[in-house]
Structures are given as C-alpha cells and as structure tokens.
Amino acid sequence: MRKFEEIRKIGAQRLKELFPKAKAWEEIPDSKVGDQRADLLVKFQMGGHEHLLALEVGGLGQPRQIREAVTRLSEIRRDLPAAYPVAVAEYIGAQSASLLRRNGFGYLDLSGNCYLAFENVLIEKEGKPNIRPSTRPLKSLFAPRATRVVRVLLVDPQHAWRLEELAKAAEVSLGHAHNVVKRLEELAWVVRGEHQRIHFAKPADLVEAWCESYSYRQNAVATYFSPERITRRLMAEIARLALAEGRRYAFTLHSGAALVAPNIRFPVIHCYLEGSLDPFARALGLRPGEGEGNVHLLTPYDQGVFYSRLEKGGLSVACLPQLYADLYRYERRGREQAEYLRREAMGY
C-alpha cells in the first residue's frame, strides 16, 4: 500500500487534472479546521467563482475506513461550511462510494474513480478496477481456502460460531480459521461475544470487499454449444448426468439466480462441476463452443463453491453469497442482477 504522503500528492495531482481551466490553484496541507485537521485544503478559481475543497486522505478506502472519514469530514463541514469535503484513497469501491454520496461528500481514488458535485460542478467517473489489487492487505483474506471461512460466515450471518465449529464447516484447519477470523476482527467485521463465540458485525462490508477482490473468471471456464434451446429441461439433464456420475454440481450466474429469483432471465447456462468436463459435455451432446457458446461448465477455483448449495426445483444452486459474487463482475447485466438478488433474497 502507498504511504500517506504519496496518496496525498497523487490525489492532489489527479484533482488538478480534473480542473484544467482552474486559476490561482493553492494547496494547503495539514490545515487546522476547528477541532479537526484537514489533510489538504485546495483553493482555486474557475468561472469567476472561488472554490474550496477539504480533502481527507486514507489508505485502502474500505467501508470501515470511509465511515471514519465521514465522521471527520462531517466535523470539517460543520466548522468550515464553505468547503466541499472530498475523500481520497487508493481505491474506493461501490459500497464506500455510496456511503460518501449519501452524506453529500465527494471522492477520488488513484484508480480513476471520482465523484465531485458542488455548485455548478459535476464530475463522475465510475467502474475503474483497482489498479493495485495485489498490494492490498486483504489479499490473504480472499485467497481460495480463506474464502471458505468467508463463505460460511456469509451464508449464516446470524449464527454465533465457535472457532472449532467454524473451521469444521469451512473444511479448513483450526489455525487457518483462526488467522482469517483474526483479520476480520482487525477490520471490525466480526466481534467476540460470550464464551468467545464469533458474531458477524458487518456482513455487507465483507461481501462487498470479497466482490472487489474476486471475479468468476478465477474459475476455469469451458464453453460448449447446445443445439437445443436453453431451458430448465437442459439444466435438469445436466443435473441428472452429474448425479449419475457421482459429481457435485451447482448452477451459478444467471442460470443459478433464475432458480432463486424467477424474474431473472438466463440466455446461457453456467454450472460448477467436479471432474473432467469434455467427456461430460459429449455425453450431453454438447460440442465445443464456437464464439461464446451457450453452455459454460466451470472448474471451481476452490471446492468451497459447493458449500451450502441450495436446492431449487430439484436442482442444485450455488449458495447466495457465491451467486452474488459471481454475478457482480459478470459482463452482461451482472451487477444489476446481483443487486436484485441481494434485495430479494440475501437480507444484507
């Protein structure tokens, strides 16, 4: 992760680039504002008006850190109402961005995302991925085996877990479960209650952070073409053959979500499947996909994707957190369908 001074310097440069016609640009670091101290005040003139921005500089821009920034920016706005508060961080994801907008604050990150709305100014750039994901301390939290613990917690967020019980459910060692939980405690996403039981404090923060670090493309995807129309009958055939061969399977993305939330359409099928894929596809009469194909069989990036599968209409579906994470970065209306699934079925 970059150091504070570097983030502040680059953030100020990016901010200046957004206002190429600004005049009398002035930057005042570590400026005292009431009982608070603004990391950087920026003054400039544009269109005959003078503008004042108050920047709060952070590190990762995770929701917990942004909530703390919101508190400080609120106090700065109270003591310096002429200033427009702006949060600056390495990367600001969707949940953090939404939190800042709801409070009337702007933001800017080093990956190119920004939102500034004051007086007659509106600048908005969204959807830029984190350009330095490998340097984030959260990387180990979302390594394949670690996500087994994350997934277990997200499937049953109301459960108070004993560490041994959590490790057993996630099929990881006690030490591995301890390390993941320790990191979650540091982020204030879980807390220890009576008898050291682990209580989930912020499931929404955890699922958002997971989605920022994960893409369904981490799974190996084999594409095939079915001459018959994509229907639930074809999904039932996939399920029948998988069961006959003793393989675990789970539908995901739009085809999985359609079984959970009937309003979702599925023009293609995506299905997690154990074992060799080509013989399975041949037995179904599928041929290797040309172009995009319409049946996609996924070799799981980790066997944890089969945890707590749902049974819908006699078919196995990936658990809701896995469905949401898979949809989140899917190119064809994935984000939209993920949010619909979250509203209708997940509860956080």
C-alpha positions in Angstrom: 0.0 0.0 0.0 1.2 3.5 -0.8 2.2 5.8 2.1 0.0 8.7 3.2 2.3 11.4 1.6 2.3 9.6 -1.7 -1.5 9.2 -1.8 -2.0 12.9 -0.9 0.4 14.0 -3.6 -1.0 11.9 -6.3 -4.6 12.6 -5.2 -3.9 16.4 -5.5 -2.4 15.9 -8.9 -5.4 13.9 -10.1 -7.7 16.6 -8.7 -5.9 19.3 -10.5 -6.1 17.4 -13.8 -9.9 17.3 -13.4 -10.0 21.2 -13.5 -7.7 22.2 -16.4 -9.2 25.7 -16.6 -8.7 26.4 -12.9 -6.7 29.5 -11.9 -4.9 30.6 -8.7 -4.6 26.9 -7.6 -3.4 26.7 -4.0 -2.8 23.6 -1.8 -2.6 23.9 2.0 -1.6 20.7 3.7 -2.4 19.9 7.4 -4.7 22.8 7.8 -6.4 23.2 11.2 -10.2 23.4 10.9 -11.9 23.8 14.3 -11.0 20.8 16.4 -10.1 18.8 13.3 -7.2 19.0 10.8 -7.8 18.7 7.1 -5.2 16.6 5.3 -5.3 19.1 2.4 -7.2 22.3 1.6 -7.4 23.2 -2.1 -8.4 26.6 -3.3 -8.9 27.6 -6.9 -10.9 30.0 -9.1 -13.0 28.9 -12.0 -15.8 30.5 -14.0 -15.5 33.7 -11.9 -16.0 31.8 -8.6 -13.7 30.7 -5.9 -13.9 27.1 -4.7 -12.6 25.4 -1.6 -12.2 21.7 -1.2 -11.3 19.9 2.0 -9.5 16.5 1.4 -9.4 13.6 3.9 -6.7 11.2 2.8 -6.9 7.5 3.6 -5.3 4.2 2.6 -7.4 1.4 1.2 -10.8 3.1 1.2 -12.6 0.2 2.8 -16.1 0.9 4.2 -14.8 0.9 7.8 -12.2 3.5 7.0 -14.6 5.5 4.9 -17.1 5.6 7.9 -14.3 7.1 10.0 -13.5 9.6 7.2 -17.2 10.5 7.0 -17.2 11.4 10.7 -14.1 13.7 10.3 -15.4 15.3 7.1 -18.8 16.0 8.8 -17.0 17.9 11.5 -14.9 19.8 9.0 -18.1 20.7 7.1 -19.7 21.9 10.3 -16.7 24.1 11.1 -15.9 25.2 7.5 -19.2 25.2 5.7 -17.7 26.9 2.6 -15.6 23.8 1.9 -16.7 20.8 -0.1 -15.5 17.6 1.6 -13.7 15.0 -0.5 -12.3 11.6 0.5 -9.1 10.4 -1.2 -7.9 6.8 -1.1 -6.0 4.2 -3.2 -9.3 2.6 -4.2 -12.9 3.4 -3.4 -15.3 0.6 -4.1 -19.1 0.7 -4.7 -20.1 0.5 -1.1 -17.7 3.2 0.1 -18.7 5.4 -2.8 -22.4 5.0 -2.0 -21.7 5.9 1.7 -19.9 9.1 0.7 -22.6 10.1 -1.8 -25.3 9.6 0.8 -23.5 12.0 3.1 -23.1 14.7 0.4 -19.3 14.2 0.1 -17.1 13.7 -3.0 -14.4 11.2 -3.5 -11.4 10.5 -5.7 -9.2 7.4 -5.9 -5.9 6.6 -7.6 -7.5 4.1 -10.0 -9.5 6.9 -11.7 -12.9 6.7 -10.0 -14.3 10.0 -8.7 -17.4 11.9 -7.9 -17.5 15.7 -7.3 -20.7 17.6 -7.1 -20.6 21.2 -5.8 -22.1 24.4 -7.0 -22.2 24.1 -10.8 -19.6 21.3 -11.0 -20.5 17.6 -11.6 -17.7 15.2 -12.4 -18.3 11.5 -12.2 -16.2 8.5 -13.3 -17.1 5.0 -12.2 -16.2 1.4 -12.8 -12.5 1.7 -12.8 -10.9 -1.5 -11.3 -8.4 -1.4 -8.5 -5.0 -0.9 -10.3 -3.0 -2.3 -7.4 -5.0 -5.2 -6.1 -2.0 -7.4 -5.3 -0.7 -4.9 -2.8 -3.8 -4.9 -0.6 -3.5 -6.4 2.8 -6.9 -8.0 2.2 -5.5 -10.3 -0.4 -4.9 -13.1 2.0 -8.4 -12.8 3.4 -9.8 -13.7 -0.1 -7.3 -16.4 -1.0 -9.1 -19.6 -2.2 -9.1 -21.5 1.1 -9.7 -18.4 3.2 -12.9 -17.7 1.2 -14.2 -21.0 2.6 -14.4 -19.2 6.0 -15.8 -16.1 4.5 -18.5 -18.0 2.6 -19.6 -19.9 5.8 -20.0 -16.7 7.7 -21.9 -15.0 4.9 -24.3 -18.0 4.4 -25.5 -17.8 8.0 -24.7 -14.2 9.3 -26.8 -14.6 12.4 -25.0 -17.6 13.8 -22.6 -17.2 16.7 -19.8 -19.5 15.9 -17.3 -21.4 18.0 -13.9 -21.3 16.2 -13.7 -25.2 16.1 -17.2 -25.3 14.6 -16.4 -22.7 12.0 -13.2 -24.5 10.9 -15.1 -27.8 10.6 -17.9 -26.2 8.5 -15.4 -24.5 6.2 -13.2 -27.6 6.0 -10.0 -25.8 6.9 -7.6 -26.3 9.8 -8.2 -24.6 13.1 -5.1 -22.4 12.6 -6.3 -21.3 9.2 -9.7 -20.4 10.6 -8.1 -18.5 13.4 -6.0 -16.4 11.0 -9.0 -15.4 8.9 -11.1 -14.6 11.9 -8.2 -12.5 13.4 -8.1 -10.4 10.2 -11.8 -10.0 10.3 -11.6 -8.8 13.9 -9.0 -6.2 12.9 -11.4 -4.9 10.3 -14.2 -4.8 12.9 -16.3 -7.1 10.7 -16.7 -9.8 13.4 -16.6 -9.5 17.2 -16.1 -12.0 20.0 -19.1 -12.4 22.3 -19.9 -14.6 25.3 -17.7 -17.7 25.6 -15.5 -16.3 22.7 -18.2 -17.0 20.2 -17.7 -15.2 16.8 -20.5 -12.8 15.9 -20.8 -11.3 12.4 -20.9 -7.5 12.8 -20.9 -6.2 9.2 -21.8 -8.9 6.6 -22.5 -6.2 3.9 -18.9 -4.8 4.3 -17.5 -8.3 3.9 -19.5 -9.3 0.9 -18.5 -6.0 -0.9 -14.9 -6.4 -0.1 -15.0 -10.0 -1.4 -16.6 -8.8 -4.6 -13.9 -6.2 -5.1 -11.2 -8.9 -4.9 -13.0 -11.7 -6.8 -14.2 -12.5 -10.3 -16.0 -15.5 -11.6 -13.2 -15.7 -14.1 -10.9 -17.1 -11.4 -12.6 -20.4 -12.2 -11.6 -22.2 -15.4 -14.5 -21.9 -17.8 -15.0 -24.4 -20.7 -17.5 -23.3 -23.3 -19.8 -25.5 -25.3 -22.7 -25.2 -27.7 -26.1 -27.0 -27.3 -28.2 -27.2 -30.4 -31.4 -27.3 -28.3 -32.8 -24.1 -26.7 -31.5 -23.1 -23.3 -34.3 -24.2 -20.9 -34.6 -25.7 -17.5 -35.0 -29.1 -19.2 -31.4 -28.9 -20.3 -30.4 -27.9 -16.8 -32.2 -30.9 -15.5 -30.3 -33.1 -17.9 -27.0 -31.6 -16.6 -28.1 -32.4 -13.1 -29.3 -35.9 -13.9 -25.9 -36.8 -15.5 -23.9 -35.2 -12.7 -25.8 -37.2 -10.1 -25.5 -40.4 -12.2 -21.7 -40.0 -12.3 -21.4 -39.0 -8.6 -20.2 -35.5 -9.3 -21.1 -32.4 -7.3 -22.5 -29.5 -9.4 -24.1 -26.1 -8.7 -25.7 -23.7 -11.2 -24.5 -20.1 -10.9 -24.6 -16.7 -12.6 -27.9 -16.0 -14.4 -29.0 -19.6 -14.6 -28.5 -20.2 -10.9 -30.0 -16.8 -9.9 -33.1 -17.6 -12.1 -33.9 -20.6 -9.9 -33.7 -18.3 -6.8 -35.4 -15.2 -8.2 -37.7 -16.2 -11.0 -37.7 -12.7 -12.7 -34.1 -13.2 -13.8 -33.6 -14.5 -17.4 -30.9 -16.9 -18.3 -29.8 -16.8 -22.0 -26.9 -19.2 -21.2 -26.1 -21.8 -18.6 -23.2 -21.6 -16.2 -22.6 -24.6 -13.9 -19.8 -25.5 -11.5 -18.9 -29.2 -12.0 -16.4 -31.6 -10.4 -14.2 -33.7 -12.6 -13.3 -33.9 -16.3 -15.5 -31.6 -18.4 -15.1 -32.8 -22.0 -16.4 -36.4 -21.6 -19.4 -34.9 -19.6 -20.2 -32.4 -22.4 -20.0 -35.2 -25.0 -22.4 -37.3 -23.0 -24.9 -34.4 -23.1 -24.5 -34.0 -26.9 -22.7 -30.7 -26.4 -20.0 -29.7 -28.8 -17.1 -27.3 -28.2 -18.3 -23.7 -28.3 -17.6 -21.6 -31.3 -17.6 -17.9 -30.3 -19.4 -17.6 -27.0 -21.4 -20.8 -26.9 -24.4 -21.2 -24.7 -23.3 -23.7 -22.0 -20.4 -22.9 -19.7 -19.0 -25.5 -17.3 -16.8 -24.1 -14.6 -14.0 -26.0 -12.9 -14.1 -24.4 -9.3 -11.2 -22.2 -8.3 -11.8 -23.9 -4.9 -14.1 -26.7 -3.7 -15.7 -24.3 -1.3 -18.1 -23.1 -4.1 -20.1 -26.3 -3.3 -20.7 -25.2 0.3 -24.3 -25.0 1.4 -25.8 -25.4 -2.0 -29.4 -24.5 -2.4 -32.0 -27.0 -3.8 -34.5 -25.3 -6.1 -36.9 -27.3 -8.2 -34.8 -30.4 -7.7 -31.6 -28.6 -9.0 -28.5 -27.6 -7.0 -27.6 -23.9 -7.0 -24.5 -22.2 -5.5 -25.2 -20.5 -2.2 -26.4 -16.9 -2.2 -23.1 -15.2 -1.4 -21.4 -17.2 -4.1 -24.1 -16.4 -6.6 -23.8 -12.7 -5.7 -20.0 -12.7 -6.0 -20.2 -14.5 -9.4 -22.7 -12.1 -10.8 -21.1 -9.0 -9.5 -18.4 -8.8 -12.2 -20.3 -10.6 -15.0 -20.3 -8.5 -18.1 -24.0 -9.0 -19.2 -26.1 -7.1 -16.6 -24.3 -9.0 -13.8 -24.2 -6.1 -11.4 -27.8 -5.3 -11.9 -28.9 -8.9 -11.3 -26.6 -9.2 -8.3 -28.2 -6.2 -6.6 -31.7 -7.6 -7.4 -30.7 -10.9 -5.8 -29.3 -9.1 -2.8 -32.5 -7.1 -2.3 -34.8 -10.1 -2.9 -33.1 -12.9 -1.1 -29.9 -12.1 0.9 -31.1 -9.7 3.6 -27.9 -7.7 4.0 
